[in-house]
Amino acid sequence: MSIRWRKNGGLVCAAMFPEEDGDTYIDDNLHYAMSVIHKVIYADEQHEANGLWHWKAETWIAESKGLV
């Protein structure tokens, strides 16, 4: 499963979202390494419906500041 890294830092499923100017395409192999091996990204709880992925660091920062 490949993903697109948006210019704004967001991560979206490449199969569910069209390419936008400035996207960086992340292929299946790199996506696997990022999500399974290094665990720096993870699928949104509603991923099957919204196609979103998140950076683990963003969640950790938000949790440490009491934002979530």
N, C-alpha and C positions, 0 to 999 in steps of 0.2 A: 504494500500500500504506500503510495507516494504522497507527499504533502507539498504545499506551497508555503514559503516563508514570505509574508507580505512585508512591504516597506515599513509598515507601522509596527513590525515585530510580531504580529499575529501569525498563527499557524492554522492552516485549513487543509482539509482533505482535497487532494488534487482531482479526484474523480467527481467530487460534488461541487467544486467551484471553478469557474473559468479563470484562465490566466489573466492577470492584470499587469500593466506596465510596472516594471521594477520588482516583480516576484523573483524569488530564487527557488528553483525546482529542486526538491530533495527526493532522490530516487529511493526505491524499496530498500536497498542495502544500507544506505546511510540512515534512513528512517528506522530500520531495525536496530542499528547500533545505538541511535539516540534514545529510543524508547525502551528496548529490552536490555541491552548490555550496559549502557551508561545511565539509563533512567533519568535523563534530563528533560524529557517531555512525556506527557501522558494525555490520553484521550479524555475529553469532556464526558461527564456522566451521561449526557444526552447526545453523544457523538454520532450515533446511528441516524439521528434526526437532524442535527445541526452541523456535523462535519468538523467540529472544532477540536483543536489540540492546544495544550497549555505548556508553558515552560515551568518546570518544577520550581525554579528559583523565584518566579513571580508569586507563586502560591506561598512559598516559605516566607517571603518578605511580608506579604499581606497578613499571614497568620501571626508573625512575630510582632506586627504593629496593631494587632487586634482588629483588623479590617474585615476579617471573615470569621 
